[in-house]
Amino acid sequence: MTVGFDGLEARLWAILAPYRDRLEEGSVYGLVTLRRPGAGAHDFFAGVRVAPKHVAFHLMPVYTDPALLDGLWPPLRACLKGKTTFNFTAIDEAMFAELEALTARCFAAYTAAQA
């Protein structure tokens, strides 16, 4: 289902909603991010950015622990651009269910690394 990028952006932020009570909002290079309280700008967990042709979902734990991507559903892996960024042009609930599961694994790794 294709929607305007506002709806797509909101849907991607909804994936991060379960973590907002444990993280704080920050910014790095103009990208609004969620990070652990007191973390430096580059030590962020995730963020969402609207670009001209897609909406990007940045998930930083996969940079420090690429094994988090092991067994990733191939259609979701196809959305991975670079090491940490998934690009989307439409809402796909099957894709976002996989992204939610990956985000949960990443949050566990992110918080464990800070313990």
C-alpha positions as CSV (number, residue, x, y, z in Angstrom):
1,M,0.0,0.0,0.0
2,T,1.5,3.3,-1.0
3,V,0.9,6.3,1.2
4,G,2.4,9.8,1.5
5,F,5.7,10.0,3.2
6,D,4.1,11.6,6.3
7,G,2.2,8.3,6.9
8,L,5.2,6.2,6.2
9,E,7.3,8.3,8.6
10,A,4.7,8.0,11.3
11,R,4.5,4.3,10.8
12,L,8.3,3.9,11.2
13,W,8.3,6.1,14.3
14,A,5.6,3.8,15.7
15,I,8.1,0.9,15.5
16,L,10.3,2.9,17.9
17,A,7.4,3.9,20.2
18,P,7.9,1.0,22.7
19,Y,11.4,2.3,23.4
20,R,10.7,6.0,23.9
21,D,10.2,5.7,27.7
22,R,13.7,4.4,28.1
23,L,15.5,6.6,25.6
24,E,15.8,10.4,25.0
25,E,15.6,12.3,21.8
26,G,18.8,13.7,20.4
27,S,20.2,14.8,17.1
28,V,23.2,14.0,14.9
29,Y,23.7,15.9,11.7
30,G,20.1,17.0,11.8
31,L,18.8,13.5,12.1
32,V,16.3,13.2,15.0
33,T,17.4,10.1,17.0
34,L,16.6,8.1,20.1
35,R,19.5,7.3,22.4
36,R,20.2,6.2,25.9
37,P,20.0,9.1,28.4
38,G,23.3,10.9,28.5
39,A,24.8,9.3,25.4
40,G,26.8,11.2,22.9
41,A,25.3,12.2,19.6
42,H,26.9,9.4,17.7
43,D,25.9,6.7,20.3
44,F,22.3,6.6,19.2
45,F,19.9,3.7,18.9
46,A,17.7,4.6,16.0
47,G,16.1,7.4,14.0
48,V,13.8,8.1,11.0
49,R,14.6,10.6,8.2
50,V,12.4,11.7,5.3
51,A,14.4,11.9,2.1
52,P,13.1,13.1,-1.3
53,K,12.5,9.6,-2.7
54,H,12.1,7.4,0.5
55,V,12.0,7.4,4.2
56,A,15.1,6.1,6.0
57,F,15.1,4.0,9.2
58,H,18.5,4.2,10.8
59,L,19.3,1.3,13.2
60,M,22.7,1.8,14.7
61,P,23.2,-1.4,16.7
62,V,23.7,-3.3,13.4
63,Y,26.8,-1.3,12.8
64,T,28.5,-2.4,16.0
65,D,27.0,-6.0,15.9
66,P,26.4,-7.1,12.2
67,A,25.4,-10.5,13.5
68,L,22.1,-8.9,14.4
69,L,21.3,-9.2,10.7
70,D,21.9,-13.0,10.6
71,G,18.8,-14.7,9.2
72,L,17.2,-11.4,8.2
73,W,14.2,-11.9,6.0
74,P,15.5,-11.4,2.4
75,P,12.9,-8.7,1.4
76,L,13.9,-6.7,4.4
77,R,17.6,-7.2,3.7
78,A,17.0,-5.8,0.2
79,C,15.9,-2.5,1.9
80,L,19.2,-2.2,3.7
81,K,21.3,0.5,2.1
82,G,24.8,0.8,3.6
83,K,25.4,-0.7,7.0
84,T,22.6,0.7,9.1
85,T,19.9,2.3,7.0
86,F,16.7,0.7,5.7
87,N,15.0,2.7,2.9
88,F,11.2,2.5,2.3
89,T,8.8,4.0,-0.2
90,A,5.6,2.4,1.0
91,I,4.0,0.8,4.1
92,D,4.3,-3.0,4.0
93,E,3.0,-4.5,7.2
94,A,4.8,-7.9,6.6
95,M,8.1,-6.0,6.2
96,F,7.4,-3.8,9.2
97,A,6.7,-6.9,11.4
98,E,10.2,-8.1,10.5
99,L,11.6,-4.7,11.2
100,E,9.9,-4.6,14.6
101,A,11.5,-8.0,15.5
102,L,14.9,-6.8,14.3
103,T,14.5,-3.5,16.3
104,A,13.6,-5.5,19.4
105,R,16.8,-7.6,19.0
106,C,18.8,-4.4,18.4
107,F,17.4,-2.7,21.5
108,A,18.4,-5.7,23.6
109,A,21.9,-5.6,22.2
110,Y,22.1,-1.8,22.6
111,T,21.1,-1.8,26.2
112,A,23.2,-4.9,27.0
113,A,26.3,-3.1,25.6
114,Q,25.7,-0.2,28.0
115,A,25.3,-2.3,31.1
